[in-house]
Amino acid sequence: MAAIATSLIGYTVKAVIFAALAYAGIICGKKFRDKKEADRA
């Protein structure tokens, strides 16, 4: 049972890290696009 709990915690931590990286990528992408459009205008 402890092995299952440890595995679940490990996968949860990985999922949270990947979600944070994805969110940061989306925010940076939007800022980059807005800057590019502002330079173009």
TORPA-4810 file (N, C-alpha, C, O; in nm, 3 decimals):
<nodes>
NODE_1_0.083_-0.120_0.000_0.000_0.000_0.000_0.086_0.125_0.000_0.052_0.225_-0.064_M
NODE_2_0.198_0.122_0.070_0.286_0.238_0.076_0.346_0.267_-0.060_0.366_0.383_-0.097_A
NODE_3_0.375_0.163_-0.135_0.432_0.182_-0.268_0.333_0.251_-0.361_0.372_0.335_-0.443_A
NODE_4_0.207_0.217_-0.348_0.103_0.281_-0.431_0.092_0.428_-0.395_0.083_0.513_-0.483_I
NODE_5_0.092_0.459_-0.266_0.081_0.598_-0.221_0.203_0.678_-0.267_0.188_0.792_-0.312_A
NODE_6_0.320_0.622_-0.256_0.442_0.690_-0.299_0.438_0.717_-0.449_0.474_0.826_-0.494_T
NODE_7_0.396_0.620_-0.525_0.386_0.635_-0.669_0.284_0.743_-0.705_0.310_0.826_-0.792_S
NODE_8_0.170_0.742_-0.638_0.067_0.842_-0.664_0.117_0.982_-0.633_0.091_1.075_-0.710_L
NODE_9_0.188_0.999_-0.523_0.243_1.130_-0.487_0.345_1.174_-0.591_0.347_1.291_-0.631_I
NODE_10_0.429_1.083_-0.635_0.530_1.116_-0.736_0.468_1.161_-0.866_0.511_1.261_-0.925_G
NODE_11_0.366_1.089_-0.913_0.299_1.127_-1.037_0.224_1.259_-1.021_0.218_1.338_-1.115_Y
NODE_12_0.168_1.284_-0.904_0.098_1.410_-0.879_0.195_1.527_-0.885_0.164_1.630_-0.944_T
NODE_13_0.311_1.512_-0.825_0.413_1.618_-0.828_0.457_1.644_-0.972_0.469_1.760_-1.013_V
NODE_14_0.480_1.539_-1.048_0.519_1.556_-1.188_0.410_1.627_-1.268_0.440_1.715_-1.349_K
NODE_15_0.285_1.591_-1.245_0.174_1.653_-1.316_0.164_1.802_-1.282_0.138_1.884_-1.370_A
NODE_16_0.185_1.837_-1.157_0.180_1.977_-1.116_0.293_2.055_-1.181_0.273_2.167_-1.226_V
NODE_17_0.413_1.997_-1.186_0.527_2.065_-1.248_0.501_2.086_-1.397_0.525_2.195_-1.449_I
NODE_18_0.453_1.983_-1.466_0.425_1.997_-1.609_0.313_2.098_-1.634_0.319_2.173_-1.732_F
NODE_19_0.214_2.101_-1.549_0.105_2.199_-1.564_0.158_2.341_-1.545_0.118_2.432_-1.618_A
NODE_20_0.247_2.360_-1.449_0.306_2.493_-1.426_0.390_2.535_-1.547_0.385_2.651_-1.588_A
NODE_21_0.467_2.442_-1.603_0.548_2.474_-1.721_0.458_2.508_-1.840_0.488_2.601_-1.915_L
NODE_22_0.351_2.435_-1.857_0.258_2.463_-1.967_0.195_2.600_-1.949_0.183_2.676_-2.045_A
NODE_23_0.153_2.633_-1.828_0.092_2.763_-1.801_0.192_2.875_-1.827_0.157_2.977_-1.888_Y
NODE_24_0.316_2.858_-1.782_0.419_2.959_-1.806_0.444_2.975_-1.956_0.464_3.087_-2.004_A
NODE_25_0.444_2.866_-2.029_0.462_2.873_-2.174_0.350_2.948_-2.242_0.373_3.025_-2.335_G
NODE_26_0.228_2.927_-2.197_0.114_2.998_-2.255_0.125_3.147_-2.227_0.103_3.229_-2.317_I
NODE_27_0.159_3.184_-2.105_0.171_3.326_-2.069_0.283_3.391_-2.149_0.265_3.500_-2.203_I
NODE_28_0.399_3.325_-2.156_0.512_3.381_-2.233_0.477_3.391_-2.380_0.514_3.489_-2.445_C
NODE_29_0.407_3.295_-2.435_0.367_3.299_-2.575_0.274_3.414_-2.604_0.287_3.480_-2.707_G
NODE_30_0.181_3.440_-2.514_0.088_3.552_-2.533_0.163_3.684_-2.527_0.137_3.774_-2.607_K
NODE_31_0.256_3.697_-2.431_0.332_3.822_-2.420_0.418_3.843_-2.544_0.428_3.955_-2.594_K
NODE_32_0.480_3.736_-2.592_0.564_3.746_-2.712_0.480_3.787_-2.832_0.522_3.872_-2.911_F
NODE_33_0.362_3.727_-2.847_0.274_3.762_-2.959_0.228_3.907_-2.950_0.227_3.978_-3.051_R
NODE_34_0.190_3.950_-2.831_0.146_4.089_-2.814_0.259_4.187_-2.848_0.235_4.290_-2.911_D
NODE_35_0.381_4.154_-2.806_0.495_4.241_-2.835_0.521_4.245_-2.985_0.549_4.351_-3.042_K
NODE_36_0.510_4.131_-3.049_0.534_4.123_-3.195_0.429_4.204_-3.271_0.461_4.273_-3.367_K
NODE_37_0.304_4.194_-3.227_0.197_4.271_-3.291_0.212_4.421_-3.266_0.180_4.502_-3.354_E
NODE_38_0.261_4.460_-3.148_0.281_4.600_-3.118_0.393_4.658_-3.205_0.383_4.773_-3.250_A
NODE_39_0.498_4.581_-3.229_0.607_4.626_-3.315_0.561_4.640_-3.460_0.608_4.727_-3.533_D
NODE_40_0.470_4.554_-3.500_0.421_4.554_-3.637_0.329_4.672_-3.664_0.323_4.721_-3.777_R
NODE_41_0.258_4.718_-3.563_0.160_4.827_-3.581_0.226_4.964_-3.591_0.156_5.064_-3.607_A
</nodes>
